[in-house]
Amino acid sequence: MTVDQLWIILILAGAMAAFALNRWRTEVVAVAALSAAVLAGLVNFSSVFAGFSNSAVITVVEILMLTQLLARSGLVDRVARPILSRLASERQLILFLACGGAGLSVFMNNIGALAIMLPLAYAGCRRLGVAPQTVLMPLSFATLLGGMCSLIGTPANLVVSGAREENLGAPMGFFVFAVVGLPAVLAGLLWLGLFHGERGARGSGGGEHPREEDEAVERIVFEWPVSKDAAWVGKSLEEIEREESIEILNVVRREEFVFARRDDIRLQAGDIIVLAAPHRLFDRLWKGDENSVGDHRAWPIREAVVTPSSVVLGSTVGSIAPFDTHSVEVIGVRGANLRVDGRFADIKISIGDVLLLQGDDDAFAGALEQAGCLALAGRSDTPPGRITPFAAIALGCGILLSATQITPPEIAFGLSLAGMAIAGAASLPELLRRIDWRVVIMLAALIPLAHAFETTGAAAAMAGPILQLALSDKVMLALALWAVATLITPFLNNVATAAILAPIALAAAEASNASPDMLLLAVAAGASTDFLTPFGHHNNTVVMGAAGYELRDFLRRGAPLTVITGVVTVLSLAIFY
């Protein structure tokens, strides 16, 4: 093994370790790895920014912009809500959401599909009285499965296609990924429908709250001033917690925290308490006469989830500038990893946290748009507004041009955006401002690294052990590559996994009698088989925070689906190749 090969392997191994630790932003890790490769002489200065002109990166940017437009159009919401109103059981709701999420993910990025389906999921849960944690994990898994079916379903597929184009002269076809993706989706949906909807919904209408056994993960953290007439005055914390099934996190008296044994602290009028309570108690306190909140009580309470691209990430509740600007107040937070060390205003916001907001209707939409948060089904849902079908038409035209290979994908979707801009249906500067540039920068930084991994011969050197392990059998090779991708994607991400393994797959194909497409599809499928952890993919992170899942929930529910996906993937590749 040469010095250059050792250097690139060490750099990529360091990047993988940094991704897995999850202590630094992904784009920072990717740029640092690229910088190290440049300093080591593995990437030329002229190639440092080549990733930004790569067709995969350009296509990702265009799809992110089109997804924004489709999410705002109201078209999916208007089509889906009549169907949602006819659902009568938990299993029907799960299947509807899973099919919708998988279908949308075929034609847009995974997080965009989840963003469109989340409000519908919450609306369905409230109508049927189903706890969100019952349906959100199947929805997330379905969006990941759907992304396996097309070129634009996930950036990892674009990376794999780009590797093929660079080495073999032509990219992957638009729906070539469906060879493994479609069987995996069908098998996955069957599993999700049969084994994630065991309980029927209690009641078929008007469900306002989750079932009592699910309320623990639906608890809202908020702050409440104790009035002189409150029933809790004079009672100890332990007594109140036992009676109300809540947790009192902190007590503030005359601007100072009260520290003592919990059974010795008795609430007084004027105290401010920070507590975690179920929806029913939150509603009773916030809307009841005992809580003096003035005219704000007449304003509806709405919910919004913090997305990976939100500008409020890392901010405290009391310092969210977009909400202050629009006079929207955060009155509660629900999330899986909330850490409360002080007052409610000191809580830091993370991906997937659900914010309970109150403010004027006119200001609400502007505040959420500026903050980059996604509105969920509120307590007083409003019907979708005027349908704007231009985004769906533009996306459809781009898919048609790309799928028929009339134009390359980056040109097809570029024409779609240009047409919408000319027609006045899209503001390109505004769309560009709202893109999650972390994904774009990470992808652009990883592409030169992947090229260096291949040109130094390191990919071929790494392919050797895999060939020996698989005894050069093409089916065993596909299984080995799928397994490696599946094992590392939860700790990296699907883009990094595809960028690292695609050159190895091509080198293995060249050294054996296997089809390059067969092995590349195994890598792409493995990179998207991310059902075991909440931190491998943003969609899993979002639903973890929104529904209160734990790591063991993903392991318990995701392990069978991972096995099913692997079996279906390898069988499909063996049949078609």
N, C-alpha and C positions, 0 to 999 in steps of 0.2 A: 504494500500500500504506500502510495507517494505522500509527500509532505502536504501537497494541496488537498489530497483526499482526506487526510487526517484533520486538517484545519476546518474544512467545510463540515465534516461529521461532528467535530467538537462544537462548532458554532451552532449547528442545528440542534445538537443535543442540549446545549445550554439554553437555546430558545425554547425547546420543549419543556425543560425543567422550569423555566420562568413562567411559561403558559400554565403549567400544572399547579404551581404555587399560588397563582391567581392574586399576587400581591401588586402587580403592576398592570397598567392598561395594556391591552393586547397590541395596539398599534405602536406603543412605545417599545415593547419587546421586539416587534418585527423590525422597526427602524433601527434599533440598537444592533440586532443581528446583521442587518444589511450593512451598517457602518463597520462592523467588525470584519465582514467579508471584503469590504472595499480596502480597509487598512491592511488586510492580509494579502491583497493583490488577487483575490479570487473573482472580483467583479470590477470591470473597467469603469472609470469615471463616466464614460459616455453611456454606460448602461444603467447607471444608478436610478434614473427616473424613467427607464424604459417601461416599467410596470404601469405607469399612468397612461401610456399610449397603447397598452395591451387591449385587445378586443374584449377580453373577459372583464376587465375593470370598467371599460366604457359601457358594456352591456349591463353590468351591475348597477351603475349610476342611473342609467336610463330606466331600468326596471324599478328601482327605488322611487324614482320620480313618478312613473306611471301608477305605481301602487298607491302613492299618496293621493293621486287624483281619483282613483277608483274608490278608495276608502271614503273620500269626501262626497262622492257622487250621490250616495244614498240608494243606489240601484240595488245592491245586494240586500240591504236592509228592507227595502220595499218588497222585494220578491220573497224574502225569507219569512217575514212576520206573519203573513196569512197561513203559511205551513206551520209555523211555531204555535199558532193559536189552536191548531187541531191536534197537537200532540197530547197524549193522555197518560203516558207512563214515563218512568225514569229511563227505561231502556230505549224507548222511542226518541227521547231527547238526546241521549248519548249518540245514537246512530245518526240522527239528523245533524248534530254538530260535527261529528267525526266525518261524515260524508261531505258536508259543506267545507270543512277545513281542508280535507284532502283534495277536494276538487279545486278550490281556490289556489292551493299551493302548487298545483301543476303549472299555473300560468303566472305566478308571482312569487316573490320571496316568502319564506316561511313566516317571518315576523309580521309581514303585511297581512297574510292570511289570518293569523291569530288576532291581529288588531281589529280586523273586520268582524270576526266571529265572536270575540269576547262580549261585546254588548248584547248580542243575541243569546249567548250562554247565560248571562245574568238575568235577562228578561225571562228566559225559559225556566230558570231555577226559581225565580220569584213566583211565577204563575203556577208552577206545579208543587211548590213547597219543597224543592229538592236542594240540598246543600251544595254550594258551588264546588267543594272538593270532590264531589262524586263525578263531576263531568269535565272539569278543567284539565286534568291529566290526560284522559282519553283524547280531548280536543288537541292538546299540544302534540301528543304522539301522532295523531292523524295528520297534522300539518307537516310533520317531519316525513311521514310516509309518502304523502302526496308530492313533496318536493323531489322524490326519487324518480319521478316519471318523465321529466322534460329537461331540456337544456337550461331553462331559466328558473327551474323550481328551487334551486339553491346555488349559491356561488361556487360550491365545491364541484358541481357538474360543469360549470364554465371553466374552472381550473383544469379539470381532467380533459375537457375538449380542447383547451388551448395547448396542453402538452401533446396531444395527438396531432394537432395542426402543425406544431413546431417540428415534430419528428417525422410525421408521415405525409405532410403536405395538405391535409384536409381535416377540418374539425369533425366532431361527432354530429350526427343528424339530430334534429330538434327532438324527435320522439324516440330515438334509439334507446334512451335510458328506460323507456317503458318496458323493454324486454325483461328487466328485473323489477322495475318499479311497479308496474301494474299488478303482477301476481302478488307482490309483497303488500300492496295496498288492499287488495281483495282479502287476502288471508288476515291481514292486520285488522281490517274493519270487522271481519267475522269474529275474531277474538275479542275485540273491544265491545262489540254488541252483545256477545254471549256471556262474557265473564265480567263486565263492568256495569251491568244494569240489573243486578240480581233483585234489587228491591224496587217495587213499584212506587210511584210518588203517592204520598198521602194527600188525597184530595186532588182535584183537577182544576182548581181555580182559586185565585185569591191568596195563594200562599205567600205570606209576608216574611216569614223567618225560617231559617233552617231548623231541622229537627234538633231536639235538646241534646242528643248524644253527639251531635256535630258542632255544638256551639263553642266548644273549647277552642277550635281553630278559627272560629268566626269572631273572636273577641275584638272589640274596638278599644284602643287606648285613647283616652281623652282627659280633659281637665274640667273639674266642676267645682264651682263655689258653693259652700255650704251656707244656706240661708238660715235665719233664726227660727223659721217654722219647719225646717226639714226634720223628717222622722229620725234621721241618724244622729242628731245632736245628743250628746251624752252617752252614746254607745261606743264600745271599744271596736277597734279595727277587726279583731277576730270575730266578734259577734256579728258585725255587718257582713263580713265576707261569708260567714256561714249561712246567714239568712238569704243573701242575695246571689250566692254563687259567683262572686266577683273576686278580684284581687286589687287591693289598694296598694299602689306602688310607692307613693310618696305623699306626705302631708306637709303643707306649707302654712305656717301661722305667723302673721305679722312679718312677712317677707323672709322668714327663716324656716329651714327644714326642721321638722320635729323628729328627734332620734330618741327612741326608748323601746322597751319590749312592746310587741304589738298588742298584747292584752292590757297594757298600761296606758296606751294612747287612746283617749276618748275625744271624739270630734266636738269642736266648738263652733258656734256661729261665726262666720267670717273666715273659717279655714278654707284653704283651697286644696283639693285632693286630686292626685293623678291616679287614674284607675283603669283597669282592663275589664270590660264588661261585655256581655252579649248584646246583640242588636236590640232586643226587647227592652232592656234596662236603659240603654243609650237613648232610645226613642222616648222612654218615659221621663227621663231626667231632662233631656234637651228640649222636649216639646211641652213638658208639663208645667203647671203653674208654679211649682216650687223652684223652678230655675228662672231667675230674672235675666233674660237675655234681650229684653226690649223688643223693638219692632222686628228684629232679625228672625224671631220665631215664625213669622209669617212667610219667610222665604223658604223655598223647597230645599231639601238636603239632597245633594247629588254625589255620585261616587266617580272617581277617576283613578286609573291605574298608572303607575310610573313606568314608562317604557325605557328600553335600553338607550334611546337617543334623547331622552328628556334632559333639559338643562337644569332640572332641580336635583339631579343625582348628587349626593354628598352634602346637599344643603340641609340646614336645620329647618324644622317646621316654621319657626318664627322669622326666617330670613329668606323666604321665597319671594323674590322681587316681582315676578309676573302677577302673583296673586295680590300683593300689596298695591300694585299699580292699578289693578282692576277692582279693588275693594272686595275681593273674594277671600273669605276666611276659611282656614283649615280648622275644622272643629273636632276631627278624629282621624286616627290612622289605624289601619289594619295590615299586618304583615307577619311573615314567618320568622323574621330575625330582628324584630324591634328590640332595641336596647334602650332602656329608660334609666338614666343616671341622675336626672334632675327634673326640671319642669317639662311640661308638654312641648313647649317651644324649643327645647334643646334636643329633641329627637332627630336623628339624622335619617334622611330619606334614602332608600335603596330601591333597586330594580324590583318590580312586582308589588311594591307597597300600594295599598289602596287608600286614597285620601278621601275623606268625607268633607265635602265643601258646602259652604252656604254663601249665597250672594245674589245679587240681582241677575235675572235671566239674561239681560242684554250683555252684561259684563262676563258672564260665565264662559261663553264660547271663546271670547278673545283671550281670556286668562289661560284656558287650557291649550289653545293653539300656541300661545307664546311660550308656555311652559313645556310643551311637547308631551303632555299627558293625554291619555285616552279616556274619553267619557264612557262610563259603563251605564247599565240600565239603572236609572235613578229611582227614587221613591215615587216620583210623579213623572213617569215616562211620557215624553211627547212624541207624537208620530213623526216619522221622517219627513223632511221638507221636500222641496221640489226636486224631482229626479234630474240628474245631469248625466245623460248617457254617453257624452263625448269620450270620457276616459275608457269606458268599456269598448267602444267602437275603435278607438285608437289602439288599445292593447290588442284587440282582435285582429286588426289589420297588420300590426307588427308580427303577431304570431303566424298569420297566414303567409306573409312574405318570407319569414324565416323558415317555417316548416316546409314550404315548397322550394326552398333554396333559390328563390328569385334574387334575394340579396342576403348578405351576411347578417346575423342577428343585430350587431351594433348599428348597421345602416338601417335595418328595418325599424327598430324601435326609435332610432334617431329621427327617422321620417315621421313616425307617429307623434313624437313630441313636437316636431317642427310644425306639423299640421295643426295641432291643438293651439300652439302659440300664435300661429297666423290667424286662426279662427277666433282668437281672443278667449279661448276656454282655459288657458293655462298661463301662469306667470312663471317663466323659467327661473328668474332670479329668486323668487320666493321659494320655489321647489328646491333649488340648490341649497338654500339656507337651511332647509329642514331635513336634509339627508343625514344619515348616520355616517359621518365621514370616517369613523374609527374602522369600520369594515373595509371601506375603500382603501384607506392608507395601509392597513395591514395586508390586504391582498396585493396592492401595488409593490409593497416592500418584499413580500414573499416570492414574487415571480422571478426577480433576478437571482434570488437565493436558490430557487429550484433549478434554474438554468445552470448555475454554477455547480450544483449537486450532480447534475447530469454530465456536463462537459468535462469535469475533472475526473470522471470515471468512478466517482464514489457510489453512484447509484448502481452501476454494474457490479461493483465490489460487494455492496450490501445485498444484491439479488442472489449472489452465490449461495449463501446459507439457506435462503428460502427455497431455491431450486433443489438443494440437497435434502431439505426437510420434506419437500413434496415429491421427491423421487422423480422430478421432471414431468410428472403427470399433470396435464392441464387442469383437470378438475380439482386436484389437490392444490395446485398453485392458486387457483381462484379462491378456494376455501382458505388457504393460508393468508392471502392478501386481505380478504374480507375480515378474517379474524383479527389480524394485526390492526387494520383500520378501526374496527369496532372497539378494540381494547384501548387505543390511544386517543380516539376522538373525544371521549368525555373529559380528558385532562388537557387537551389542546383546544381545538375547535375544528369544525369540518373543513374549513378553508386550508388551515395549516396541515391537516392530515392529508388532504388531497395533494397539496403542493409537494409534500415530502415523499409520498408513496407513488405518485404517478410516474416519476422517472424510474423508480425501482420496478414498477410493473412493465414498463416499456423495455427495460433491460432484460427482465426475466422472459418476456415474450421473444425477444431477439435470440436469447440463448436456448430456447426450447421450441417446440412445435406449436405452442399455444397462440391463439389469436390475440393481437394487442387489444382489440376492443373488448374481448372477454375479460382480460385482466384489469383493464381500465374501468370497466363497469363494476367489477368486484370491489375495486378501491372506492369508486363513487358511492356504491351501496353501503359499504362499511362505514364511510365517513358520515353518512346520514343515519346510521343505526345508533342513535344516541338516546337510549331510553333508560339507562341505568343510573344517571346522576342528574341533579338539578342544575349543575353548573357547566355542563358541556355545551349546551345550546341556550341561547337567550330565551327561546320560548319556554323551556323548562324552568328557567330562572323566574320568568314573569309569573307563571302559574303557581310556582312554589310560594312566592310572596303573596299572591292574591288569594290562594286557598289554604295556606298554612301547612303545606306538605313538609315532610321530613325526608332525609336521605333514604331511610328504610322503606318509605312508601314507593320511591322510584325503584329501588332494588326489588321489592316484592312484586310490583305490577309490571316493571319493565323487563325483568329477566325472561319471563315466558315469551314476551313479544320479540325480544332480541333473538331467542332461539328460533322462533317461527320465521322471522325475517331471514335469518341465516340459511335455514333449510330451503326456504322458497327461492332465495337468491341463487344458491349453488345449483339447485335442481333446474332452474330456468336457464342458467348459463350452460349447464351440461346438455340440455335439450337443444338450445338454439345455436350453440357453437361446438 
